[in-house]
């Protein structure tokens, strides 16, 4: 899936990637450098297509688990809309958060639907790999909402299989204190 020409991504996204790489951080820096991203800073803006290419290379060379961990780190390093403390607010935050941390890329084709009490679907048409999106979704809920996230990827709609979007089913199971 292509990205809008000239679209950029915040440095927080790049720093999330490096934080998640752990022992592979040096490899991450080398992959980013090969795609023209060096010395990233949180306040900087970088070509989105270069970042997506670097993530695709990480998936190919290091694996989907690392890509998933990169996604999970995202809410720890990017700007988020204020007041994200309920299931309803978090499920509705992915489009606004994408817009806050990307320039020239629209809302990234992220939509949501609440289907029941603390249950819903998130449809992601971002240029990011599927396992990255999965990590972002799980990272947001883990960081911002008390309880246990029940997550299921809809295998019938998957960017890995050539679909334009991935559909993610989410619900919260409250922790018993």
C-alpha positions, 0 to 999 in steps of 0.5 A, spaced: 500 500 500 502 506 498 503 513 502 501 520 500 507 523 496 510 528 501 507 525 507 511 525 514 511 521 520 513 524 527 520 522 530 516 519 536 514 513 531 521 512 529 524 513 537 518 507 538 521 503 533 528 504 536 526 503 543 522 496 541 528 493 538 532 492 544 538 488 543 537 489 535 537 497 536 543 497 532 540 493 526 534 498 527 538 504 526 542 501 520 535 499 517 533 506 518 539 509 515 539 505 509 532 508 508 535 515 509 533 516 516 538 518 521 539 521 528 531 521 529 529 526 534 522 526 537 520 533 534 523 531 527 518 529 521 521 524 517 518 521 510 513 516 511 514 512 506 521 511 508 519 509 515 514 504 512 519 501 508 524 500 514 518 497 518 517 492 512 524 490 512 524 489 520 519 484 518 522 481 513 529 480 516 527 480 524 520 478 524 513 479 526 514 479 533 519 485 533 514 489 529 509 487 534 513 490 539 514 496 535 507 497 535 506 496 542 511 502 544 508 507 540 503 510 545 509 511 550 513 515 545 507 519 541 503 525 542 496 522 544 489 526 544 487 528 551 483 524 556 484 517 553 481 513 559 475 509 557 474 504 552 470 508 548 475 514 548 481 509 546 477 506 540 475 512 537 482 515 538 486 511 533 484 516 527 486 523 531 492 520 534 494 518 527 493 525 524 497 528 530 503 524 528 503 524 521 503 530 516 500 530 509 497 523 510 490 524 512 487 520 517 490 514 515 483 510 513 482 508 521 475 507 522 472 504 528 465 501 530 462 500 537 458 493 537 457 492 544 459 494 552 466 495 551 466 491 544 468 494 537 472 493 531 477 497 528 479 498 521 486 500 519 487 502 512 494 505 514 500 504 510 503 500 516 504 492 516 498 488 519 503 486 525 505 493 527 497 495 527 496 490 532 501 492 536 499 499 536 492 497 538 494 492 544 499 498 546 494 503 546 489 499 550 494 496 555 497 503 557 490 507 557 484 502 559 484 498 566 482 491 564 484 485 560 484 486 552 481 481 548 483 481 541 482 478 535 484 479 528 479 478 522 483 473 518 478 475 512 480 482 512 488 482 512 493 487 509 498 481 508 493 477 504 492 483 499 486 487 502 486 494 503 485 494 510 485 489 516 479 489 521 481 488 529 476 486 534 477 488 541 473 488 547 475 489 555 475 484 560 475 488 567 480 486 572 477 483 578 480 487 584 
